[in-house]
Amino acid sequence: MSFNLRQLPMDKNARIDRITAQGELGRRIRDMGLVPGMDVKVIGKAPLRDPVALRIGGSTISLRNSEADYVQVEAI
């Protein structure tokens, strides 16, 4: 069962299932390394819960919740 990345709890591992964003936003999300099959983990959230810090591969990236809504993940 997949859900969007915003719903992933802190310190839980997940695998990216699909990116639902189209156009420029979809390209930008994929350019950050968020592609289907990659493992991802939420490692931090700002005080107002936006943005979130993600660990993907050996990198840490930041993603707005409005962008995270387009990333579908499955818990592993």
Secondary structure in CASP SS format (residue, H / E / C, confidence):
PFRMAT SS
TARGET T0000
AUTHOR 0000-0000-0000
METHOD secondary structure of the structure
MODEL  1
M C 1.00
S E 1.00
F E 1.00
N E 1.00
L H 1.00
R H 1.00
Q H 1.00
L C 1.00
P C 1.00
M C 1.00
D C 1.00
K C 1.00
N E 1.00
A E 1.00
R E 1.00
I E 1.00
D E 1.00
R E 1.00
I E 1.00
T C 1.00
A C 1.00
Q C 1.00
G H 1.00
E H 1.00
L H 1.00
G H 1.00
R H 1.00
R H 1.00
I H 1.00
R H 1.00
D H 1.00
M C 1.00
G C 1.00
L C 1.00
V C 1.00
P C 1.00
G C 1.00
M C 1.00
D E 1.00
V E 1.00
K E 1.00
V E 1.00
I E 1.00
G E 1.00
K E 1.00
A C 1.00
P C 1.00
L C 1.00
R C 1.00
D C 1.00
P C 1.00
V E 1.00
A E 1.00
L E 1.00
R E 1.00
I E 1.00
G C 1.00
G C 1.00
S E 1.00
T E 1.00
I E 1.00
S E 1.00
L E 1.00
R C 1.00
N H 1.00
S H 1.00
E H 1.00
A H 1.00
D C 1.00
Y C 1.00
V E 1.00
Q E 1.00
V E 1.00
E E 1.00
A E 1.00
I C 1.00
END
